[in-house]
Each structure stands twice: as C-alpha cells, then as structure tokens.
Amino acid sequence: MSSTATTVARPTGKPPATPRLRPPRRNAPRRSPRSILLTALTGVVLLYSLLPLLWLLISATKSQQGLARSFGLWFDGDFALWDNIVETFTYNDGVFGRWLLNTALYVVVGAGGATFLAVLGGYALAKFDFPGKRAVFAVVIGAVAVPGTALAVPTFLMFSKMGLTDTPWAVIIPSLISPFGLYLMWVFATEAIPGELMEAARIDGASEVRTFFQVALPLLAPGTVTVLLFTTVATWNNYFLPLIMLKNPDWYPLTLGLDSWNKQAATAGGEAVFNLVITGSLLTIAPLIAAFLLLQKYWQSGLAAGSVKE
C-alpha cells in the first residue's frame, strides 16, 4: 500500500498576508464638447454683463478732459472720483440730491405699495375660492404679457383729465400695479402656506386678518423680498412713464434728470458734463447692487418657489 504524505503548515503566530488588490482604474471624466460650449457661452455672457460696469467704474474716476484723452477701459493720470462725486451733488444748486429723493419717494411709496398689494392679492387668490377666480387668473396672465410702454399713453390721457400730470402721483399710482408680482406671490403662496396651518389658526379663534399677518406673512417672506426687489428695480429704472408725465425738473427721478444733463451738450450754449452723468449713473446703480447682494438669499429662494413638488 502506498501512503499519501500530507504536509501541515505550522502556525507562525502571524496572520497570513492578504494579497493587495489593485484598485480599478478610473478614467478621468472627459468634458464633452457641449459642456465646453456652455462654459464658453457663460463666459461671454459674464463678460457682456461686467464690461459696461467696469467701463462705468473706470470712467467715473476721470475728469471731463480725462474722458477725451484716455482709453475707455483704463484709468487716466488724474484720479478724480471724489471730485466728481462732490461736483455731482453740488452742480446746478444740488438738483441731483433732489432727484435722488424723488426716486426714493417713488420707490418707497410705489414699489412698497405694489409689493404689499401683490402679497395681499396673491394670498387671497391662492387660499380662497370665489366666483370668477379663473377670470382673474386670465386677466393677470394677460396683464403680464402687456408691456408697460403700451399703457403709458392711455394712462397719460386718463391722468390728464384727472389733473394729476406733472405731479408725483402720476408716477406713483401706475407703479402700484405689478401683474408679475401678483402672479409670483400667487404661485409662492400656494406652495408656502399649508392649509392645515390656516385651519389650526382659525380653530384657535384667530381672525382672517390676524391669520394673515401672524401666520401667513412670515412664511411669505422670501417671495415678498423677491417681489420687492423686482418692483424696486422697475421703479428705480423707470424712464418712459416719468418722461411723458412730468415737465417740472423738480419732480424728475434720477433716470430723467441724468438724461437732461446728457442732452445739455447738444443744446445751444449748453455745458458738457459727461463726467457728472457717468458719476451720477454709478451712484444710481450702487443702491441696487447693494440691495441684491444683501438680500440674495431671500430672492433666490423666492425664485425657486414652486419648482419642486412633493
């Protein structure tokens, strides 16, 4: 008989070494031509948006003579930003400050009132049922599609018969209507305010007014800020409506006042003050940029409202 010899490995006190496995090779993701094209287009849009702002910032540092003797996108030897700011506020008996106050008045009363009415209307359309609701929806959508310039002349004729032209009310009253703000608040209130929360407030004995101000309004804060920013920008940059409504320069907003300074050079014996026009334009957009930077977290969330359904 033949015997089979078996060899038994003796333990050495150390665990057997496990072979190392090489991790699978991962190919680096390659950027598709579409991604490269989108990146290039984004860069072009970014350059298109920032280049005028850069030109405005650089040109505001130049004097009237420096604008003519220097390249547009580079500084002049004489840095005159502070002198331009002082002269802008003191030129023509300080009328720029008056225009700034007029614009602030139109924004506070007009844009603030438009935001408040849009919040009230959007909340009512989103949370209450009443006859004619679909007709109201159709009217709101139609009003969003109509440009404001198409209504300027009929508004002027109506205000002329009422004797309101060449007064601040001719600019404030049309600014109180914001169809887009109303539609945005309608969509936002539909998703932001749970119906159960309103029912709980009513069961606890809260009136409709108290329910709106203490329960619904805090939930509508992102949408409210978004509408406020849109109406503020629209009122701050409003040009055509004040142009046909106002004749007295004392009631001009900044847009109309700076345009009158710009046209001075084309009139007989007029003084060219392009450096003041550019500096005034920079001072005009500075509050809008600050408002967007400080409130961006609110209006970004407001714009995203209703984009995702649970």
Salt bridges, closest charged atoms under 4 A:
ASP76 OD2 - ARG69 NH2 2.97
ASP129 OD1 - LYS133 NZ 3.40
GLU199 OE2 - ARG202 NH1 3.13
GLU208 OE2 - ARG202 NE 3.00
ASP259 OD2 - LYS263 NZ 3.12
